[in-house]
Amino acid sequence: MDWRGLSNMHRYAHTNSSMIRQNPLLQDYLYQVYGWMTCGLLLTAFVSWFAIHTPSVAGVLSSKKLVLTVMLLQFFVVSTISGVLEQLNSRVATMLFMFYSSLVGLTISSIVVFYTAASVSSDVVITAGIFVTISLYGYLTKQDLSVFHNLCEIGVIGVMSAYLVNIKLNSLNSFITYISVILFVFLTAYETQKLKTIYKNVNLNNQDQMRRYSIIGAMGIYLDFINFFMISLLIL
């Protein structure tokens, strides 16, 4: 075993973690980003749980047309938020993020209702483990991951197109699922690395701007977590 390699990896991780501790402003920014992401995930989980356990809501969401409408609204909202988030004040940005998280909860409720509680719980644990691991890599690596970003975005569009075609063919499920995993591994690492770039552009003495850019960062990694959760659910 190459003990020198292990020693170098340990020193590298220690150096990066020390950098975070020595930079309290960066630490504060990351706390806010992951704090808002957690709030979004908790709201999504609550809305999903409420929808599943409320017969009237569950009955309404059993309509495929309504679920499709919610998904289209969800896509419209996230596209709108991504385009105008930097121009909004922090309160409006927060409200839009929470609204979007609620829509995701409604969409997820129409899917997880077909799985057992044990399967969903297992998927949450697996997703969290993968997400943390990839996020750590994205933060610690010195490699510029932006070179993969455009390719991954093109790949996501390709996967979405293949999924629509596969609705009728129903023969590419496994291929689409595993390609999606690879794409979102890179996207998660990239979004995490991008947090350090966003941080450099924030006036940390401006609380409104700090909150707004925390929401921007939280939105990116929230979407990655949700996508990983849905993909893992298909694998399970």
Buried (B, 14 or more C-beta within 10 A) or exposed (E): EEEEEEEEEEEEEEEBEEEEEEEEEBEBBBEBBBEBBEBBBEBBBEBBBBBBEEEEBBEBBEEEEEBEEBBEBBEEBBEEBEEEBEEBEBEBBBEBBBBBBBBBBBBBBBBBBEBEEEEBEBBBEBBBEBBEEBBBBBBBBEEEBEEBBEEBEEBBEEBEEBBEEBEEEEEBEEEBBEBBBEBBBBBBBBBBBBBBEBBEEBEBEEEEBBBBBBBBBBBBBBBBBBBBBBBBBBEE
